[in-house]
Amino acid sequence: MSEMQVVTIALTTVPTMVTVLIGILINNHRLGDMNMSIHRRIDDVKDTLRAEMARNHSEMLMKFAELDQRVTSLETRLDRVETRLDRLETRLDHIEHSLGIKG
């Protein structure tokens, strides 16, 4: 091969390789930007979800406290009813005993 042929081959392949390298660098930079954008979006979604979960957690705690109060109130009322039933049963036993009725 003559020196002229080597120079010709170099002049035709070097610009192509430089163009390909520039394209790779540009695409790599764009992919990096896109990657950062996606990470920012994911972080934003995480923050939003955490805030929503914290709000829902607080609401649930309030609802459970309310339910606990209602159950306690029901238990108190049931205790009163049970006490009344015990008194009525005692009175009924006395009445049956005084009438000579065996239950």
N, C-alpha and C positions, 0 to 999 in steps of 0.2 A: 504494500500500500504506500502510496506516495503521501508526502506531507500535506498536499492539497486535499486529498481525500479524507485524511484524518481531521483536518480543519473543517471541512464541509460537514462531516458527520457530527462533529462537536457542535458546530453552529446550528445544526438542525435539531439535535436532541436536547441541548442545554435549555433553550427557551421552553420546550415542552415540559421538562422536568421542573423548571422554576415555576411554571404556571401551575403544575400539579401540586407542588409544595405550598404555594400561596393559597390554593384552594383548600388544602388540608388544614392549614393554619387558620384560615377564616372560618371553616366549618367547626374546627375545634373550639374556637373562641365563641361562636354562636351556641354550640352545645353547652359550653360552660355557663353562658348567660342564661340559657333555658333551664339548666340544672339549678342555678341559684334562684330563679323565679319559681320553679316548682317547690323548692325547699321553703321559700318564703310563704307560698300559698299553704303548704302543709302546716307550717308553724302557725299561721293565722287560723286555720281550721282547728288545730289542736287547742289554741287559746280560747276560741269560741266555744268549743265543746266542753272544755274545763269550766268555763264560766257558767254555761248552761247546766252542767252537772252539779255544780256547787249550788246554784239557785234551786234546782230540783231537789237536792238533798235537804236544803233548809225547809222547803215546802213540805217534804215528806216528814221531817222531824216535827214540824208544827202539827201536821195531820195526826201523827202517832200520839202526840201529847194530847190532842183533842180526843182521840179515841180512848186513850187511857183514862181520861177524866170521865168519859161517858160510861166506860165499863165499871169504874169505881162507883159511880152513881147508881148503876144498875145493881151492883153487888150490895150496896147499902140498902137499897129498896127491897131486894130479895131477903136480906137479913131481917128487915122489919116484918115482911110478910111471913117469914118462917117463925118469928117470935109470936106473931099474932096467931098463927096456926097452932103452935104449941100451947098457947093459952086456951084457945078454943077446944083443943083436944083434951086438955086437963079439965076444963069445965064440963065437957061432954062425958068424960069418965066419971066425974062426981055426980052428974045427973043420972047416968046409967046405974051407978052404984046405989044412989038413994032410991031409985025406982026398982032396984033388984034385977036389972037387965044385965046379962053377961055378954060382953062384946067379943 
